[in-house]
């Protein structure tokens, strides 16, 4: 019998490059990178449920991401990737963090 993993997926956050001016005054954009944040479990929003975000606005989300308690916080508006593998090459879903909640037993992130 196969063991069930509570958090079988991998959460990555895209860290954007910063634009800087060189000595000639030309703008140069540095490369963005992808950083591992935590193990997670992605659950698709099959019912079309909505959440309330800042400002009292209702927004439909595509996925609810369950994270272990103590996982690194992801800021609202950050680009994230949920992958089936540790390299981030088998992408399940990607999007923008709509809301992040640190709960008593686990953390949650909505895309």
MONORSUL-V430966 format. One record per residue. N is the residue number from 1. RES is the residue in three letters. PHI is phi in radians with two decimals (999 if undefined). Layout:
BEGIN
n:N res:RES phi:PHI
n:N res:RES phi:PHI
END
This chain:
BEGIN
n:1 res:UNK phi:999
n:2 res:UNK phi:-1.36
n:3 res:UNK phi:-1.36
n:4 res:UNK phi:-1.67
n:5 res:UNK phi:-1.61
n:6 res:UNK phi:-1.19
n:7 res:UNK phi:-2.21
n:8 res:UNK phi:-1.50
n:9 res:UNK phi:-1.94
n:10 res:UNK phi:-2.10
n:11 res:UNK phi:-1.79
n:12 res:UNK phi:-2.10
n:13 res:UNK phi:-2.03
n:14 res:UNK phi:-1.43
n:15 res:UNK phi:-1.84
n:16 res:UNK phi:-1.26
n:17 res:UNK phi:-1.29
n:18 res:UNK phi:-1.85
n:19 res:UNK phi:-1.43
n:20 res:UNK phi:-2.34
n:21 res:UNK phi:-1.65
n:22 res:UNK phi:-1.53
n:23 res:UNK phi:-1.09
n:24 res:UNK phi:-1.51
n:25 res:UNK phi:1.50
n:26 res:UNK phi:-1.47
n:27 res:UNK phi:-1.44
n:28 res:UNK phi:-2.16
n:29 res:UNK phi:-1.69
n:30 res:UNK phi:-1.41
n:31 res:UNK phi:-1.19
n:32 res:UNK phi:-1.50
n:33 res:UNK phi:-2.33
n:34 res:UNK phi:-2.07
n:35 res:UNK phi:-1.96
n:36 res:UNK phi:-1.20
n:37 res:UNK phi:-1.88
n:38 res:UNK phi:-2.97
n:39 res:UNK phi:-1.27
n:40 res:UNK phi:-2.78
n:41 res:UNK phi:-2.35
n:42 res:UNK phi:-1.62
n:43 res:UNK phi:-2.16
n:44 res:UNK phi:-1.20
n:45 res:UNK phi:-1.49
n:46 res:UNK phi:-1.29
n:47 res:UNK phi:-1.57
n:48 res:UNK phi:1.33
n:49 res:UNK phi:-1.14
n:50 res:UNK phi:-2.11
n:51 res:UNK phi:-2.18
n:52 res:UNK phi:-1.69
n:53 res:UNK phi:-1.85
n:54 res:UNK phi:-0.89
n:55 res:UNK phi:1.54
n:56 res:UNK phi:1.34
n:57 res:UNK phi:-1.49
n:58 res:UNK phi:-1.56
n:59 res:UNK phi:-2.36
n:60 res:UNK phi:-1.32
n:61 res:UNK phi:-1.94
n:62 res:UNK phi:-1.64
n:63 res:UNK phi:-2.56
n:64 res:UNK phi:-1.85
n:65 res:UNK phi:-1.90
n:66 res:UNK phi:-1.60
n:67 res:UNK phi:-2.23
n:68 res:UNK phi:-1.18
n:69 res:UNK phi:-1.01
n:70 res:UNK phi:1.56
n:71 res:UNK phi:-1.14
n:72 res:UNK phi:-1.00
n:73 res:UNK phi:-1.24
n:74 res:UNK phi:-1.96
n:75 res:UNK phi:-1.30
n:76 res:UNK phi:-1.03
n:77 res:UNK phi:1.68
n:78 res:UNK phi:-1.29
n:79 res:UNK phi:-1.44
n:80 res:UNK phi:-2.25
n:81 res:UNK phi:-2.28
n:82 res:UNK phi:-1.91
n:83 res:UNK phi:-2.19
n:84 res:UNK phi:-1.46
n:85 res:UNK phi:-2.26
n:86 res:UNK phi:-1.20
n:87 res:UNK phi:-1.47
n:88 res:UNK phi:1.41
n:89 res:UNK phi:-1.56
n:90 res:UNK phi:-1.77
n:91 res:UNK phi:-1.32
n:92 res:UNK phi:-1.48
n:93 res:UNK phi:-2.78
n:94 res:UNK phi:-2.47
n:95 res:UNK phi:3.02
n:96 res:UNK phi:-1.83
n:97 res:UNK phi:-1.17
n:98 res:UNK phi:-1.55
n:99 res:UNK phi:-2.81
n:100 res:UNK phi:-2.33
n:101 res:UNK phi:-2.26
n:102 res:UNK phi:-1.64
n:103 res:UNK phi:-1.59
n:104 res:UNK phi:-1.27
n:105 res:UNK phi:-1.90
n:106 res:UNK phi:-2.78
n:107 res:UNK phi:-1.88
n:108 res:UNK phi:-2.36
n:109 res:UNK phi:-2.36
n:110 res:UNK phi:-1.95
n:111 res:UNK phi:-1.88
END
